[in-house]
Amino acid sequence: MTFITRRFALLIAILLFTGYASIAQNTNVTTTSTTKKSTEMKTYLIEREIPGAGKLTPEQLKGISQKSCSVLTEMGPKIEWLQSYVTGDKIYCIYKAENAELIREHAMKGGFPANTIVEIGSVISPATAK
């Protein structure tokens, strides 16, 4: 192959690669924007009254977490557990979900209470004061 032929082949390869990369990026943008529209997630605070929650062992908390995660996997991407705070007789959980009914369904399937479910409208912190 001559020098010019090699350069031409390299140029064609680069153009093809760039074209495929561009198509892939456009596909991702479309998929992402479609997904965001169909899965508007709200943030919720759930209060679970569980007497003695603060005295649960690490093994018990792990079991509760595993049960919650297995139910979430079964329910799909419309509900997500972010974190929980264990206190004396309650556990406060932060979830993202399309609606509060999904949180009630998760609690029922998991066998744990969801005594209060509140949609979080805004989040403030010391940074808000600056």
C-alpha positions in Angstrom: 0.0 0.0 0.0 1.3 3.4 -0.8 1.5 6.3 1.6 -1.5 8.1 0.1 -3.6 4.9 0.1 -2.8 4.3 3.8 -3.7 7.9 4.7 -7.0 7.6 2.8 -7.9 4.3 4.5 -7.1 5.9 7.9 -9.2 8.9 7.1 -12.1 6.7 6.1 -11.8 4.7 9.3 -11.7 7.9 11.4 -14.8 9.2 9.7 -16.7 6.0 10.2 -15.8 5.8 13.8 -16.8 9.5 14.4 -20.1 8.8 12.6 -20.9 5.8 14.7 -19.9 7.7 17.9 -22.2 10.5 16.9 -25.1 8.1 16.3 -24.5 6.4 19.7 -24.5 9.8 21.5 -27.7 10.8 19.8 -29.3 7.5 20.8 -28.3 8.0 24.4 -29.6 11.6 24.6 -33.0 10.4 23.2 -33.2 7.5 25.5 -32.2 9.5 28.5 -34.7 12.3 27.8 -37.5 9.8 27.2 -36.7 8.0 30.4 -36.7 11.2 32.5 -40.1 12.1 31.1 -41.7 8.7 31.9 -40.2 8.3 35.4 -40.6 11.6 37.3 -39.4 10.7 40.8 -40.4 12.6 43.9 -38.6 12.4 47.2 -40.4 11.1 50.3 -39.8 10.8 54.0 -41.3 7.7 55.5 -41.7 7.3 59.3 -41.8 3.6 60.4 -42.9 3.0 64.0 -40.9 0.0 65.1 -40.7 -0.4 68.9 -37.1 -1.0 70.0 -35.7 -0.1 66.5 -32.7 1.6 68.2 -31.8 -1.7 69.9 -31.8 -3.9 66.7 -28.6 -5.7 66.1 -26.5 -5.2 63.0 -27.6 -8.6 61.8 -31.3 -7.7 62.3 -30.8 -4.3 60.4 -29.0 -6.2 57.7 -31.9 -8.6 57.4 -34.4 -5.7 57.2 -32.2 -4.1 54.5 -32.0 -7.2 52.5 -35.7 -7.8 52.6 -36.3 -4.1 51.5 -33.8 -4.5 48.6 -35.3 -7.7 47.3 -38.8 -6.1 47.3 -37.4 -3.0 45.5 -35.7 -5.2 42.9 -39.0 -7.0 42.3 -40.9 -3.7 42.0 -38.6 -2.2 39.4 -37.1 1.3 38.7 -40.1 3.4 39.8 -39.0 3.3 43.5 -35.6 3.7 45.1 -34.4 3.6 48.7 -31.8 6.3 49.4 -31.0 5.9 53.2 -32.6 5.5 56.6 -32.1 6.8 60.1 -32.6 4.5 63.0 -33.8 6.0 66.3 -35.3 4.7 69.6 -38.6 3.4 68.4 -38.7 4.6 64.7 -36.9 4.3 61.5 -37.0 7.3 59.1 -36.4 6.5 55.5 -35.7 8.6 52.4 -37.1 7.2 49.2 -37.5 8.4 45.6 -40.7 7.1 43.9 -43.2 8.1 41.3 -45.9 8.3 43.9 -46.7 7.5 47.5 -48.8 4.4 46.5 -45.5 2.7 45.5 -44.1 3.3 48.9 -47.2 1.7 50.5 -46.9 -1.3 48.2 -43.2 -1.7 49.1 -44.1 -1.6 52.8 -46.9 -4.2 52.4 -44.7 -6.5 50.4 -41.8 -6.1 52.8 -43.9 -6.6 55.9 -42.9 -3.4 57.6 -44.9 -0.3 58.5 -45.1 3.0 56.7 -47.0 5.0 59.3 -46.4 8.4 57.8 -45.4 9.2 54.2 -44.6 12.8 53.4 -43.5 14.2 50.0 -40.4 16.4 50.5 -40.9 19.7 48.7 -37.6 21.4 49.4 -34.3 20.6 51.2 -32.4 23.2 53.2 -29.1 23.1 55.0 -26.6 25.5 56.4 -25.5 26.1 52.8 -29.0 27.6 52.1 -28.2 30.4 54.5 -25.2 31.6 52.5 
